[in-house]
Amino acid sequence: MDRLTRHQLKQDEFRDTLEQFEDYFKLHYKEILNVTIIVVVVVGLAVGLKFYTDRQEGQANADLGAALQTFRTYVGQPTPGAMELGGPFFPTAQDKYQKALEQFQAIVDKYKMIPRPKAVEIARYQAGVCQAFLDDHAAAIQTLQQASQGRDQEIASLAKFALAGELGKTGKVQDAAKLYQELVDHPTLSVPKASALLALADAYRASQPAQARQIYERMEKEFASNAAVSQAVKQQMASLAQ
């Protein structure tokens, strides 16, 4: 009897709870419906945005691949065998870099979504490199400055390294040295410390050979166990003005 009573009580509690929920739903069904719609819309937007982002990322990577292929294309008159393989050829390096620049810049202009695909950061850096090869140093400096501020540290380091080179070419040795020093203090896989130090010494070679020698001597001690770096330092020191 007690068992039956407890069972009936549970049934009564469940029925009361269900009735309370039904009453609450009747009173608040509009609010519940609105919240449900909002959740569905938000989830739908998130899924749609993820699909759109992935699609944009894939397309940007494909565009970047085509531009990089142009950047690496053979320059000169192709041999008969090479012509049979197909693919683009450029009579001069200037023609090649101009075409590649157009493709890289098109990627930068095309993908405005935030955050931008990584391919856009690479394309901006490569556009600056093309401008440098085309001797448009003012444009290269502007483009590489923008690329050096990107969120990807590896690409930003490459851009900063190239930017320092352009500044050095235009006579802004101290500005170039400052950037190289930043790369020395904050090395990355794309621009290791040894590369930044060698570039820093090279920036001083013509105007301040004594400063360059100090850097080489520092590198001799710091990278004594690295055969490749040690050999490069010895070669640079041998050709350095006294």
MITIBA-937880 format. One record per residue (C-alpha): x, y, z; residue in three letters; residue number from 1. Coordinates in Angstrom, 2 decimals, decimal comma, padded with zeros to 5 digits. Example, Ala and Ser with C-alpha at 12.3 -4.5 7.8 and 13.67 -1.06 7.14 Angstrom:
MITIBA-937880
pt px = 012,30&py = -004,50&pz = 007,80&resn = ALA&resi = 1 $
pt px = 013,67&py = -001,06&pz = 007,14&resn = SER&resi = 2 $
END
This chain:
MITIBA-937880
pt px = 000,00&py = 000,00&pz = 000,00&resn = MET&resi = 1 $
pt px = 002,81&py = 002,38&pz = 000,87&resn = ASP&resi = 2 $
pt px = 004,53&py = 001,49&pz = -002,41&resn = ARG&resi = 3 $
pt px = 001,36&py = 002,27&pz = -004,35&resn = LEU&resi = 4 $
pt px = 000,96&py = 005,53&pz = -002,50&resn = THR&resi = 5 $
pt px = 004,50&py = 006,59&pz = -003,30&resn = ARG&resi = 6 $
pt px = 003,96&py = 005,67&pz = -006,94&resn = HIS&resi = 7 $
pt px = 000,76&py = 007,71&pz = -007,08&resn = GLN&resi = 8 $
pt px = 002,54&py = 010,64&pz = -005,46&resn = LEU&resi = 9 $
pt px = 005,27&py = 010,54&pz = -008,11&resn = LYS&resi = 10 $
pt px = 002,62&py = 010,44&pz = -010,84&resn = GLN&resi = 11 $
pt px = 000,82&py = 013,37&pz = -009,24&resn = ASP&resi = 12 $
pt px = 004,08&py = 015,35&pz = -008,99&resn = GLU&resi = 13 $
pt px = 004,90&py = 014,65&pz = -012,63&resn = PHE&resi = 14 $
pt px = 001,37&py = 015,62&pz = -013,70&resn = ARG&resi = 15 $
pt px = 001,54&py = 018,82&pz = -011,64&resn = ASP&resi = 16 $
pt px = 004,93&py = 019,72&pz = -013,14&resn = THR&resi = 17 $
pt px = 003,66&py = 019,07&pz = -016,64&resn = LEU&resi = 18 $
pt px = 000,56&py = 021,19&pz = -016,02&resn = GLU&resi = 19 $
pt px = 002,71&py = 024,00&pz = -014,63&resn = GLN&resi = 20 $
pt px = 004,92&py = 023,89&pz = -017,70&resn = PHE&resi = 21 $
pt px = 001,88&py = 023,94&pz = -019,98&resn = GLU&resi = 22 $
pt px = 000,49&py = 026,94&pz = -018,10&resn = ASP&resi = 23 $
pt px = 003,84&py = 028,71&pz = -018,29&resn = TYR&resi = 24 $
pt px = 004,14&py = 027,98&pz = -022,02&resn = PHE&resi = 25 $
pt px = 000,63&py = 029,32&pz = -022,65&resn = LYS&resi = 26 $
pt px = 001,47&py = 032,54&pz = -020,84&resn = LEU&resi = 27 $
pt px = 004,96&py = 033,01&pz = -022,31&resn = HIS&resi = 28 $
pt px = 004,82&py = 031,21&pz = -025,65&resn = TYR&resi = 29 $
pt px = 005,66&py = 034,39&pz = -027,58&resn = LYS&resi = 30 $
pt px = 008,82&py = 034,98&pz = -025,56&resn = GLU&resi = 31 $
pt px = 009,81&py = 031,32&pz = -025,84&resn = ILE&resi = 32 $
pt px = 009,15&py = 031,37&pz = -029,59&resn = LEU&resi = 33 $
pt px = 011,21&py = 034,53&pz = -030,05&resn = ASN&resi = 34 $
pt px = 014,15&py = 033,11&pz = -028,11&resn = VAL&resi = 35 $
pt px = 013,97&py = 029,89&pz = -030,12&resn = THR&resi = 36 $
pt px = 013,96&py = 031,82&pz = -033,37&resn = ILE&resi = 37 $
pt px = 016,95&py = 033,90&pz = -032,23&resn = ILE&resi = 38 $
pt px = 018,91&py = 030,76&pz = -031,31&resn = VAL&resi = 39 $
pt px = 018,13&py = 029,14&pz = -034,65&resn = VAL&resi = 40 $
pt px = 019,12&py = 032,31&pz = -036,54&resn = VAL&resi = 41 $
pt px = 022,37&py = 032,73&pz = -034,59&resn = VAL&resi = 42 $
pt px = 023,34&py = 029,10&pz = -035,10&resn = VAL&resi = 43 $
pt px = 022,43&py = 029,36&pz = -038,76&resn = GLY&resi = 44 $
pt px = 024,49&py = 032,51&pz = -039,19&resn = LEU&resi = 45 $
pt px = 027,47&py = 030,90&pz = -037,46&resn = ALA&resi = 46 $
pt px = 027,31&py = 027,85&pz = -039,71&resn = VAL&resi = 47 $
pt px = 026,87&py = 030,02&pz = -042,78&resn = GLY&resi = 48 $
pt px = 029,76&py = 032,29&pz = -041,79&resn = LEU&resi = 49 $
pt px = 032,03&py = 029,28&pz = -041,20&resn = LYS&resi = 50 $
pt px = 031,13&py = 027,90&pz = -044,63&resn = PHE&resi = 51 $
pt px = 031,71&py = 031,30&pz = -046,25&resn = TYR&resi = 52 $
pt px = 035,02&py = 031,79&pz = -044,44&resn = THR&resi = 53 $
pt px = 036,30&py = 028,35&pz = -045,41&resn = ASP&resi = 54 $
pt px = 035,26&py = 028,94&pz = -049,01&resn = ARG&resi = 55 $
pt px = 036,99&py = 032,34&pz = -049,10&resn = GLN&resi = 56 $
pt px = 040,10&py = 030,86&pz = -047,52&resn = GLU&resi = 57 $
pt px = 040,24&py = 028,13&pz = -050,14&resn = GLY&resi = 58 $
pt px = 039,73&py = 030,54&pz = -053,02&resn = GLN&resi = 59 $
pt px = 042,36&py = 032,93&pz = -051,64&resn = ALA&resi = 60 $
pt px = 044,86&py = 030,07&pz = -051,38&resn = ASN&resi = 61 $
pt px = 044,16&py = 029,10&pz = -054,99&resn = ALA&resi = 62 $
pt px = 044,65&py = 032,68&pz = -056,17&resn = ASP&resi = 63 $
pt px = 047,87&py = 032,94&pz = -054,19&resn = LEU&resi = 64 $
pt px = 049,14&py = 029,71&pz = -055,73&resn = GLY&resi = 65 $
pt px = 048,58&py = 031,10&pz = -059,22&resn = ALA&resi = 66 $
pt px = 050,35&py = 034,37&pz = -058,37&resn = ALA&resi = 67 $
pt px = 053,31&py = 032,54&pz = -056,84&resn = LEU&resi = 68 $
pt px = 053,56&py = 030,40&pz = -059,96&resn = GLN&resi = 69 $
pt px = 053,87&py = 033,58&pz = -062,01&resn = THR&resi = 70 $
pt px = 056,47&py = 034,94&pz = -059,58&resn = PHE&resi = 71 $
pt px = 058,60&py = 031,82&pz = -060,09&resn = ARG&resi = 72 $
pt px = 058,08&py = 031,52&pz = -063,83&resn = THR&resi = 73 $
pt px = 061,00&py = 031,05&pz = -066,20&resn = TYR&resi = 74 $
pt px = 062,40&py = 034,23&pz = -067,74&resn = VAL&resi = 75 $
pt px = 063,93&py = 034,27&pz = -071,19&resn = GLY&resi = 76 $
pt px = 063,40&py = 032,47&pz = -074,46&resn = GLN&resi = 77 $
pt px = 062,26&py = 028,94&pz = -073,64&resn = PRO&resi = 78 $
pt px = 063,83&py = 025,93&pz = -075,30&resn = THR&resi = 79 $
pt px = 061,66&py = 023,96&pz = -077,78&resn = PRO&resi = 80 $
pt px = 061,26&py = 021,16&pz = -075,24&resn = GLY&resi = 81 $
pt px = 060,14&py = 023,56&pz = -072,53&resn = ALA&resi = 82 $
pt px = 057,58&py = 025,15&pz = -074,85&resn = MET&resi = 83 $
pt px = 055,93&py = 021,77&pz = -075,39&resn = GLU&resi = 84 $
pt px = 055,27&py = 021,52&pz = -071,66&resn = LEU&resi = 85 $
pt px = 053,12&py = 024,63&pz = -071,80&resn = GLY&resi = 86 $
pt px = 052,87&py = 027,25&pz = -069,09&resn = GLY&resi = 87 $
pt px = 053,69&py = 030,95&pz = -069,13&resn = PRO&resi = 88 $
pt px = 057,05&py = 032,40&pz = -070,12&resn = PHE&resi = 89 $
pt px = 058,23&py = 035,97&pz = -069,77&resn = PHE&resi = 90 $
pt px = 060,87&py = 037,59&pz = -071,99&resn = PRO&resi = 91 $
pt px = 062,14&py = 039,79&pz = -069,15&resn = THR&resi = 92 $
pt px = 062,14&py = 039,75&pz = -065,37&resn = ALA&resi = 93 $
pt px = 060,34&py = 043,09&pz = -065,37&resn = GLN&resi = 94 $
pt px = 057,45&py = 041,59&pz = -067,34&resn = ASP&resi = 95 $
pt px = 057,23&py = 038,71&pz = -064,90&resn = LYS&resi = 96 $
pt px = 057,29&py = 040,81&pz = -061,75&resn = TYR&resi = 97 $
pt px = 054,79&py = 043,28&pz = -063,17&resn = GLN&resi = 98 $
pt px = 052,34&py = 040,47&pz = -063,92&resn = LYS&resi = 99 $
pt px = 052,92&py = 038,87&pz = -060,50&resn = ALA&resi = 100 $
pt px = 052,43&py = 042,24&pz = -058,81&resn = LEU&resi = 101 $
pt px = 049,04&py = 042,63&pz = -060,49&resn = GLU&resi = 102 $
pt px = 047,99&py = 039,18&pz = -059,27&resn = GLN&resi = 103 $
pt px = 049,20&py = 039,72&pz = -055,70&resn = PHE&resi = 104 $
pt px = 047,55&py = 043,13&pz = -055,51&resn = GLN&resi = 105 $
pt px = 044,30&py = 041,67&pz = -056,85&resn = ALA&resi = 106 $
pt px = 044,27&py = 039,23&pz = -053,92&resn = ILE&resi = 107 $
pt px = 044,78&py = 042,06&pz = -051,42&resn = VAL&resi = 108 $
pt px = 041,97&py = 044,07&pz = -053,01&resn = ASP&resi = 109 $
pt px = 039,58&py = 041,12&pz = -053,40&resn = LYS&resi = 110 $
pt px = 039,45&py = 039,65&pz = -049,89&resn = TYR&resi = 111 $
pt px = 038,22&py = 042,30&pz = -047,44&resn = LYS&resi = 112 $
pt px = 036,72&py = 039,94&pz = -044,84&resn = MET&resi = 113 $
pt px = 037,90&py = 040,21&pz = -041,22&resn = ILE&resi = 114 $
pt px = 039,98&py = 038,39&pz = -040,24&resn = PRO&resi = 115 $
pt px = 041,56&py = 038,24&pz = -043,67&resn = ARG&resi = 116 $
pt px = 042,82&py = 034,89&pz = -044,96&resn = PRO&resi = 117 $
pt px = 046,52&py = 034,28&pz = -044,35&resn = LYS&resi = 118 $
pt px = 046,99&py = 034,22&pz = -048,11&resn = ALA&resi = 119 $
pt px = 046,21&py = 037,95&pz = -048,17&resn = VAL&resi = 120 $
pt px = 049,09&py = 038,73&pz = -045,81&resn = GLU&resi = 121 $
pt px = 051,45&py = 036,66&pz = -047,95&resn = ILE&resi = 122 $
pt px = 050,18&py = 038,37&pz = -051,10&resn = ALA&resi = 123 $
pt px = 050,78&py = 041,82&pz = -049,62&resn = ARG&resi = 124 $
pt px = 054,35&py = 040,88&pz = -048,69&resn = TYR&resi = 125 $
pt px = 054,96&py = 039,41&pz = -052,14&resn = GLN&resi = 126 $
pt px = 053,55&py = 042,55&pz = -053,77&resn = ALA&resi = 127 $
pt px = 056,15&py = 044,59&pz = -051,90&resn = GLY&resi = 128 $
pt px = 058,89&py = 042,24&pz = -053,05&resn = VAL&resi = 129 $
pt px = 057,73&py = 042,63&pz = -056,66&resn = CYS&resi = 130 $
pt px = 057,75&py = 046,42&pz = -056,33&resn = GLN&resi = 131 $
pt px = 061,30&py = 046,21&pz = -054,98&resn = ALA&resi = 132 $
pt px = 062,38&py = 044,09&pz = -057,96&resn = PHE&resi = 133 $
pt px = 060,75&py = 046,64&pz = -060,25&resn = LEU&resi = 134 $
pt px = 062,84&py = 049,39&pz = -058,55&resn = ASP&resi = 135 $
pt px = 059,71&py = 051,14&pz = -057,31&resn = ASP&resi = 136 $
pt px = 061,27&py = 051,62&pz = -053,89&resn = HIS&resi = 137 $
pt px = 058,78&py = 054,17&pz = -052,56&resn = ALA&resi = 138 $
pt px = 055,85&py = 051,85&pz = -053,28&resn = ALA&resi = 139 $
pt px = 057,75&py = 048,84&pz = -051,93&resn = ALA&resi = 140 $
pt px = 058,46&py = 050,63&pz = -048,65&resn = ILE&resi = 141 $
pt px = 054,79&py = 051,56&pz = -048,23&resn = GLN&resi = 142 $
pt px = 053,56&py = 048,05&pz = -049,04&resn = THR&resi = 143 $
pt px = 056,12&py = 046,31&pz = -046,86&resn = LEU&resi = 144 $
pt px = 055,35&py = 048,63&pz = -043,95&resn = GLN&resi = 145 $
pt px = 051,73&py = 047,49&pz = -044,13&resn = GLN&resi = 146 $
pt px = 052,76&py = 043,85&pz = -044,44&resn = ALA&resi = 147 $
pt px = 055,10&py = 044,14&pz = -041,45&resn = SER&resi = 148 $
pt px = 052,12&py = 045,02&pz = -039,24&resn = GLN&resi = 149 $
pt px = 050,21&py = 041,83&pz = -040,03&resn = GLY&resi = 150 $
pt px = 049,00&py = 039,42&pz = -037,34&resn = ARG&resi = 151 $
pt px = 051,11&py = 036,50&pz = -038,58&resn = ASP&resi = 152 $
pt px = 054,54&py = 036,96&pz = -037,00&resn = GLN&resi = 153 $
pt px = 056,39&py = 034,85&pz = -039,57&resn = GLU&resi = 154 $
pt px = 055,08&py = 036,85&pz = -042,52&resn = ILE&resi = 155 $
pt px = 055,47&py = 040,12&pz = -040,63&resn = ALA&resi = 156 $
pt px = 059,12&py = 039,28&pz = -039,94&resn = SER&resi = 157 $
pt px = 059,79&py = 038,59&pz = -043,61&resn = LEU&resi = 158 $
pt px = 058,15&py = 041,89&pz = -044,52&resn = ALA&resi = 159 $
pt px = 060,18&py = 043,77&pz = -041,90&resn = LYS&resi = 160 $
pt px = 063,38&py = 042,16&pz = -043,19&resn = PHE&resi = 161 $
pt px = 062,58&py = 043,18&pz = -046,77&resn = ALA&resi = 162 $
pt px = 061,52&py = 046,64&pz = -045,61&resn = LEU&resi = 163 $
pt px = 064,86&py = 047,16&pz = -043,87&resn = ALA&resi = 164 $
pt px = 066,60&py = 046,24&pz = -047,11&resn = GLY&resi = 165 $
pt px = 064,61&py = 048,79&pz = -049,05&resn = GLU&resi = 166 $
pt px = 065,31&py = 051,50&pz = -046,48&resn = LEU&resi = 167 $
pt px = 069,00&py = 050,73&pz = -046,73&resn = GLY&resi = 168 $
pt px = 068,89&py = 051,06&pz = -050,52&resn = LYS&resi = 169 $
pt px = 067,37&py = 054,52&pz = -050,21&resn = THR&resi = 170 $
pt px = 070,08&py = 055,70&pz = -047,82&resn = GLY&resi = 171 $
pt px = 068,08&py = 055,36&pz = -044,59&resn = LYS&resi = 172 $
pt px = 070,73&py = 053,23&pz = -042,92&resn = VAL&resi = 173 $
pt px = 069,75&py = 054,02&pz = -039,33&resn = GLN&resi = 174 $
pt px = 066,10&py = 053,20&pz = -040,00&resn = ASP&resi = 175 $
pt px = 067,16&py = 049,94&pz = -041,60&resn = ALA&resi = 176 $
pt px = 069,48&py = 049,14&pz = -038,70&resn = ALA&resi = 177 $
pt px = 066,67&py = 049,75&pz = -036,23&resn = LYS&resi = 178 $
pt px = 064,46&py = 047,20&pz = -037,98&resn = LEU&resi = 179 $
pt px = 067,26&py = 044,66&pz = -038,18&resn = TYR&resi = 180 $
pt px = 067,91&py = 045,11&pz = -034,47&resn = GLN&resi = 181 $
pt px = 064,23&py = 044,45&pz = -033,74&resn = GLU&resi = 182 $
pt px = 064,54&py = 041,21&pz = -035,69&resn = LEU&resi = 183 $
pt px = 067,69&py = 040,33&pz = -033,75&resn = VAL&resi = 184 $
pt px = 065,84&py = 040,90&pz = -030,48&resn = ASP&resi = 185 $
pt px = 062,74&py = 039,02&pz = -031,64&resn = HIS&resi = 186 $
pt px = 063,83&py = 036,29&pz = -034,08&resn = PRO&resi = 187 $
pt px = 061,37&py = 034,00&pz = -035,84&resn = THR&resi = 188 $
pt px = 061,61&py = 030,84&pz = -037,90&resn = LEU&resi = 189 $
pt px = 061,39&py = 032,88&pz = -041,10&resn = SER&resi = 190 $
pt px = 064,06&py = 035,38&pz = -039,99&resn = VAL&resi = 191 $
pt px = 066,42&py = 033,74&pz = -037,47&resn = PRO&resi = 192 $
pt px = 068,79&py = 035,77&pz = -035,33&resn = LYS&resi = 193 $
pt px = 071,87&py = 034,96&pz = -037,41&resn = ALA&resi = 194 $
pt px = 070,22&py = 036,22&pz = -040,59&resn = SER&resi = 195 $
pt px = 069,19&py = 039,47&pz = -038,91&resn = ALA&resi = 196 $
pt px = 072,69&py = 040,02&pz = -037,51&resn = LEU&resi = 197 $
pt px = 074,34&py = 039,41&pz = -040,88&resn = LEU&resi = 198 $
pt px = 071,95&py = 041,89&pz = -042,49&resn = ALA&resi = 199 $
pt px = 072,59&py = 044,41&pz = -039,72&resn = LEU&resi = 200 $
pt px = 076,34&py = 044,16&pz = -040,24&resn = ALA&resi = 201 $
pt px = 075,88&py = 044,47&pz = -043,99&resn = ASP&resi = 202 $
pt px = 073,90&py = 047,69&pz = -043,49&resn = ALA&resi = 203 $
pt px = 076,92&py = 049,19&pz = -041,71&resn = TYR&resi = 204 $
pt px = 079,63&py = 047,85&pz = -044,06&resn = ARG&resi = 205 $
pt px = 079,94&py = 050,90&pz = -046,31&resn = ALA&resi = 206 $
pt px = 079,42&py = 053,74&pz = -043,85&resn = SER&resi = 207 $
pt px = 080,54&py = 052,24&pz = -040,53&resn = GLN&resi = 208 $
pt px = 082,88&py = 049,29&pz = -041,16&resn = PRO&resi = 209 $
pt px = 084,09&py = 049,29&pz = -037,54&resn = ALA&resi = 210 $
pt px = 080,50&py = 048,76&pz = -036,36&resn = GLN&resi = 211 $
pt px = 080,08&py = 045,96&pz = -038,88&resn = ALA&resi = 212 $
pt px = 083,27&py = 044,29&pz = -037,63&resn = ARG&resi = 213 $
pt px = 081,99&py = 044,37&pz = -034,06&resn = GLN&resi = 214 $
pt px = 078,87&py = 042,54&pz = -035,13&resn = ILE&resi = 215 $
pt px = 080,88&py = 039,92&pz = -037,02&resn = TYR&resi = 216 $
pt px = 083,15&py = 039,38&pz = -034,01&resn = GLU&resi = 217 $
pt px = 080,10&py = 038,97&pz = -031,80&resn = ARG&resi = 218 $
pt px = 078,71&py = 036,40&pz = -034,22&resn = MET&resi = 219 $
pt px = 082,01&py = 034,48&pz = -034,26&resn = GLU&resi = 220 $
pt px = 081,59&py = 033,84&pz = -030,55&resn = LYS&resi = 221 $
pt px = 077,84&py = 033,38&pz = -030,44&resn = GLU&resi = 222 $
pt px = 077,59&py = 031,02&pz = -033,42&resn = PHE&resi = 223 $
pt px = 080,94&py = 029,23&pz = -033,10&resn = ALA&resi = 224 $
pt px = 079,21&py = 025,83&pz = -033,15&resn = SER&resi = 225 $
pt px = 077,27&py = 026,62&pz = -036,35&resn = ASN&resi = 226 $
pt px = 079,57&py = 025,79&pz = -039,27&resn = ALA&resi = 227 $
pt px = 077,43&py = 027,51&pz = -041,91&resn = ALA&resi = 228 $
pt px = 077,10&py = 030,76&pz = -039,98&resn = VAL&resi = 229 $
pt px = 080,76&py = 030,77&pz = -038,99&resn = SER&resi = 230 $
pt px = 081,82&py = 030,34&pz = -042,60&resn = GLN&resi = 231 $
pt px = 079,55&py = 033,17&pz = -043,74&resn = ALA&resi = 232 $
pt px = 080,95&py = 035,47&pz = -041,04&resn = VAL&resi = 233 $
pt px = 084,55&py = 034,69&pz = -042,02&resn = LYS&resi = 234 $
pt px = 083,82&py = 035,47&pz = -045,66&resn = GLN&resi = 235 $
pt px = 082,21&py = 038,78&pz = -044,75&resn = GLN&resi = 236 $
pt px = 085,04&py = 039,78&pz = -042,44&resn = MET&resi = 237 $
pt px = 087,64&py = 038,92&pz = -045,08&resn = ALA&resi = 238 $
pt px = 086,06&py = 041,38&pz = -047,54&resn = SER&resi = 239 $
pt px = 085,41&py = 044,11&pz = -044,97&resn = LEU&resi = 240 $
pt px = 087,36&py = 047,34&pz = -045,35&resn = ALA&resi = 241 $
pt px = 089,95&py = 047,98&pz = -042,65&resn = GLN&resi = 242 $
END
